[in-house]
Amino acid sequence: MNFENYICSLKDRLSRYFDLQEGFEFEGMEFDLYAKSFVRNEKYILSKRFTIYGFENNEYCLIKCAEQVDDDAIDAFIDRIKSAVDRFIIPHEEHMSSIVTGVLVVGHTPGRQLINKVKKFKFHKGFAFGFKGWADIRLILVDLSTGEVVTNKKGRDVEKFYRIKE
C-alpha cells in the first residue's frame, strides 16, 4: 500500500466522526491530514434548557507521512504533538478529556530504537488538578512496508483502527 491509498482509507474511516482538513500546517510542520472531533454530553430535567451538567470530550488527530524517519524526525514530531496539547485544548469547567493522536506513517521500517521510543512514550496532563479535565497523547507509528502498527500504551485503544485494510 502507498501513502495516498492509506490516507484515503483513513479519510473514509475518520469522516464519520471527525471534521477533516488536508495539508494542515502546525508550527512549521506540514501534516497530511488533521482531524478533530468534539462530543458534548448533557444531563437535563424536563427540557434541554434546564441543564444539570454537561461535559465535553475532544479528540484531535495529526497524521504525517514520511518515507523514512530518524531519531531527530521522531523527536520533532513528538514536540509538535506535545505543543498541540497547549495550543488546541482550552480547559474549562465542562471540559472532561481531550486526546491528541499523532500518527506517523512511514514507508520503510524504522530501527528498533525508534520503535521502542514510540512504545515507551507517555504524556498525561491534568488541568486544575483534574477539575477542568485532562489531556493524553496517543502516539502511533504505521509501517506501510510491513503493515505493522506500533503504539504507546494509550494508543493501544485505537491500534486496530489504524491497521492497513486490504
C-alpha positions in Angstrom: 0.0 0.0 0.0 1.2 3.5 -0.7 0.8 6.7 1.3 -2.0 8.1 -0.9 -4.2 4.9 -0.6 -3.6 4.7 3.2 -4.6 8.4 3.7 -7.7 7.9 1.5 -8.6 4.8 3.6 -8.1 6.8 6.8 -10.2 9.7 5.5 -13.1 7.3 4.8 -13.0 5.9 8.3 -12.5 9.2 10.1 -15.0 11.2 8.1 -18.0 9.7 10.0 -16.9 11.1 13.4 -14.3 13.9 12.6 -14.0 17.2 10.7 -11.1 16.7 8.3 -8.6 19.1 6.9 -5.9 18.1 4.4 -2.5 19.8 4.1 -2.6 21.2 7.7 0.5 23.2 8.8 1.2 23.4 12.5 4.3 25.1 13.9 6.3 24.8 10.7 5.5 21.1 10.2 3.2 20.0 7.3 0.7 17.3 8.2 -1.1 15.3 5.5 -4.3 15.1 7.5 -5.8 16.8 10.5 -9.0 15.6 12.1 -10.9 16.9 15.1 -14.0 15.7 17.0 -16.0 17.4 19.7 -18.5 15.5 21.7 -20.7 17.1 24.3 -23.0 15.2 26.8 -25.6 16.8 29.0 -28.0 15.8 31.7 -31.1 17.9 31.9 -34.6 18.0 33.6 -37.9 18.4 31.7 -36.4 20.4 28.9 -33.0 20.8 27.3 -33.0 24.3 28.5 -32.7 23.1 32.1 -29.2 21.6 32.1 -28.0 20.0 35.3 -24.5 19.4 34.0 -22.5 18.9 30.8 -19.2 17.5 29.9 -17.0 17.5 26.7 -14.7 15.0 25.2 -12.4 16.2 22.4 -10.1 14.4 20.0 -7.5 15.7 17.6 -5.6 13.6 15.1 -2.4 14.8 13.4 -1.3 12.5 10.6 2.0 12.8 8.8 3.6 10.7 6.1 7.4 10.3 5.7 9.4 7.9 3.6 11.9 7.3 6.3 12.4 8.6 9.9 15.3 9.0 12.1 15.7 10.0 15.8 15.5 13.7 15.1 12.4 13.4 12.9 10.6 11.4 15.7 11.6 14.0 18.3 10.4 16.9 16.1 7.1 15.0 15.5 6.6 14.4 19.3 7.4 18.0 20.1 4.7 19.2 17.7 2.2 16.8 19.2 3.0 18.0 22.7 2.7 21.6 21.7 -0.7 20.8 20.1 -2.0 20.0 23.6 -1.3 23.5 24.8 -2.5 25.1 21.5 -5.7 23.2 20.8 -7.1 22.4 24.3 -8.9 25.1 26.2 -9.8 23.8 29.6 -13.0 24.9 31.3 -15.5 23.6 33.9 -17.2 21.3 31.4 -14.1 20.0 29.7 -13.6 16.4 30.7 -10.9 15.0 28.5 -9.0 15.6 25.3 -6.8 13.2 23.3 -4.3 14.2 20.8 -3.3 11.4 18.4 -0.1 11.7 16.5 0.1 9.2 13.6 3.4 8.9 11.7 3.1 6.8 8.6 6.4 5.6 7.2 7.4 3.8 4.0 10.4 1.9 5.4 10.7 0.0 8.6 12.4 2.2 11.3 15.1 0.9 13.6 14.4 -1.0 16.9 15.4 2.1 18.9 12.8 4.3 17.3 10.1 1.6 17.7 11.0 1.4 21.4 10.8 5.2 21.7 7.3 5.2 20.4 6.3 2.3 22.7 7.7 4.0 25.8 6.3 7.5 25.1 3.9 8.8 27.9 2.1 12.1 28.2 -0.7 13.0 30.6 -1.6 16.5 31.6 -4.3 17.5 34.2 -5.9 20.9 34.2 -6.6 22.5 37.6 -5.9 19.2 39.5 -8.3 17.4 37.1 -11.3 19.7 37.9 -11.1 21.1 34.3 -10.3 17.8 32.8 -7.2 16.2 31.4 -5.3 15.5 28.2 -3.5 12.4 26.9 -1.4 11.8 23.8 -1.6 8.7 21.7 1.5 8.1 19.6 1.1 5.7 16.6 3.7 4.6 14.0 2.4 2.9 10.9 4.9 1.0 8.7 3.5 0.6 5.2 6.2 -1.8 4.1 5.3 -4.5 6.7 1.8 -3.4 7.7 2.9 -3.2 11.4 1.3 -0.6 13.7 3.3 0.4 16.8 1.7 2.4 19.6 2.3 3.7 23.0 0.2 2.5 25.9 -2.7 5.0 25.3 -2.6 4.2 21.6 -3.5 0.5 22.0 -7.1 1.5 22.3 -7.1 2.5 18.6 -4.4 0.3 17.2 -6.9 -1.8 15.2 -8.4 1.3 13.6 -5.1 2.3 12.1 -4.2 -1.1 10.7 -3.8 -1.4 7.0 -7.0 -2.7 5.5 -6.5 -4.5 2.2 
